Amino acid sequence: MATKRHISLYYGSISINRSFRFILDWVQNFFRSNDYCRKMLHEYIKVTYYSEATDIYSYGSARSALAAFLKAYGIKEGDEVILSAYTCLAVPTAILAAGGTPVYVDINSDTLNIEIQGIQKCMSPKVKAIIIQHTLGKIANVKEIVDFAQSKGIVTIEDCALSLGSRINGKLIGSFADAAILSMELSKTLSIGWGGILVVNKTEINGLVKKNYNLLSEKGRASASKDLCQTVISAISYHPSLYHILGKYVLFAGFTSKLFRKSTPTNEFLGLIADDFILKMSGIQASIALLQWKDAQRTIFLTNKNATHLRKLLYGLNIEMPGIPELSEYGVSPRLSFYTNDRSVAVDYFMERGIELGQWFDGPLSPVPTNPSFNYLPGQYPLAEAVAMKIVNLPCHSRITGRDLDHMENVLKNFISENPENIVTNV
Ligand SMILES: Cc1ncc(COP(=O)(O)O)c(C=O)c1O
């Protein structure tokens, strides 16, 4: 049952109109200085979203922002940084880029987040930082972890890459720890293709972050313009009505001709860190990021509305889901997760019907690294490993329409009736 419509996981906050606005913005800001574009972005985020933060910085990616912060904090060889055993390889890569050693903590499989008990087991005098990841819209027990870390003199960083816009009792995540990273990569809630924001909450650390930031380089105008072209062309290509007739061919041509670059360079998967891993966000990226942040409230609202709709649907169908937000939480993620017994069957079934099912994260570390420098010990994180075997995610980003939701509902119901053995139920 082939369909001409394609519901993708990518570029969820960039409509065709928005793509054209990106180009217009690029032309309008062509003669503005890069520093000016970044300053406008930083000020807007601070005034509108993180008014209590000491400062805001923008980088080429969230991993770049994390590495920059850890470096400024003074992480050096032999220092350990605690992180979730259920995450993207970009996170330990940033730790390695800063010169530290990643130490993984297994998750609570209900929340997909790390907990204080797991952290305590990994504590040693070598631990200098803890990364508190809010996973797929489920907010971590951040206050408890921050209090514990403060009592030990350890710095904390919230990783909001998968949960941008989430709140606890009305307070935005990213405001609780000493610092926070937000991602604007192509698969995230608020995207510009590539980009990362660092929120610094702890005043004492800000001086060094600022000093390093001012010395950083950024992409040249030609390379940044090429990235913008890739973002615009990809966002248009992933439009649900264009993907099958044109988009998939354009994307294929872009990647095979190497005109398009991948979200993560292949070398990073091998543990090889490029010299320019830590870069400032370019002026072009910063000006389109500002456009996205000016519309963030709407984007976040729509994303959460779609997730709530799908969550209710899955609940009504008795399908088990991880990370359900509590009443005090406003949990936002560009994808809504559920469990299935055979992921490849589910992914193929949905794909044939025009729905891209995500596989975040298909490994406890995604992808599982081969390089021993990642310090990753397979078999040591059983809960993360069990979750990674069965999780899939439906797109629920802001471009999903009511028509898409209805289609997802039909496909889900048919999947259950045709593959009852493949569904993990909550009854
Ligand atoms: C949990 C988490 N943190 C950080 C990152 C890094 O984000 P970026 O791609 O902007 O470097 C990712 C990337 O997907 C992620 O999933």
Ligand as a Chemical Component Dictionary entry (heavy atoms), coordinates in Angstrom:
data_LIG
# 
_chem_comp.id                   LIG 
_chem_comp.type                 NON-POLYMER 
_chem_comp.pdbx_formal_charge   0 
_chem_comp.three_letter_code    LIG 
# 
loop_
_chem_comp_atom.comp_id 
_chem_comp_atom.atom_id 
_chem_comp_atom.alt_atom_id 
_chem_comp_atom.type_symbol 
_chem_comp_atom.charge 
_chem_comp_atom.model_Cartn_x 
_chem_comp_atom.model_Cartn_y 
_chem_comp_atom.model_Cartn_z 
_chem_comp_atom.pdbx_ordinal 
LIG C1 C1 C 0 21.107 13.784 23.797 1  
LIG C2 C2 C 0 21.926 14.539 22.810 2  
LIG N1 N1 N 0 22.788 15.461 23.270 3  
LIG C3 C3 C 0 23.553 16.188 22.427 4  
LIG C4 C4 C 0 23.483 15.993 21.077 5  
LIG C5 C5 C 0 24.373 16.782 20.180 6  
LIG O1 O1 O 0 23.652 17.699 19.405 7  
LIG P1 P1 P 0 24.333 18.321 18.114 8  
LIG O2 O2 O 0 23.994 17.420 16.978 9  
LIG O3 O3 O 0 23.718 19.685 17.962 10 
LIG O4 O4 O 0 25.787 18.380 18.366 11 
LIG C6 C6 C 0 22.610 15.051 20.557 12 
LIG C7 C7 C 0 22.564 14.841 19.096 13 
LIG O5 O5 O 0 21.732 14.249 18.524 14 
LIG C8 C8 C 0 21.789 14.301 21.442 15 
LIG O6 O6 O 0 20.942 13.386 20.986 16 
# 
loop_
_chem_comp_bond.comp_id 
_chem_comp_bond.atom_id_1 
_chem_comp_bond.atom_id_2 
_chem_comp_bond.value_order 
_chem_comp_bond.pdbx_ordinal 
LIG C1 C2 SING 1  
LIG C2 N1 SING 2  
LIG C2 C8 DOUB 3  
LIG N1 C3 DOUB 4  
LIG C3 C4 SING 5  
LIG C4 C5 SING 6  
LIG C4 C6 DOUB 7  
LIG C5 O1 SING 8  
LIG O1 P1 SING 9  
LIG P1 O2 DOUB 10 
LIG P1 O3 SING 11 
LIG P1 O4 SING 12 
LIG C6 C7 SING 13 
LIG C6 C8 SING 14 
LIG C7 O5 DOUB 15 
LIG C8 O6 SING 16 
# 
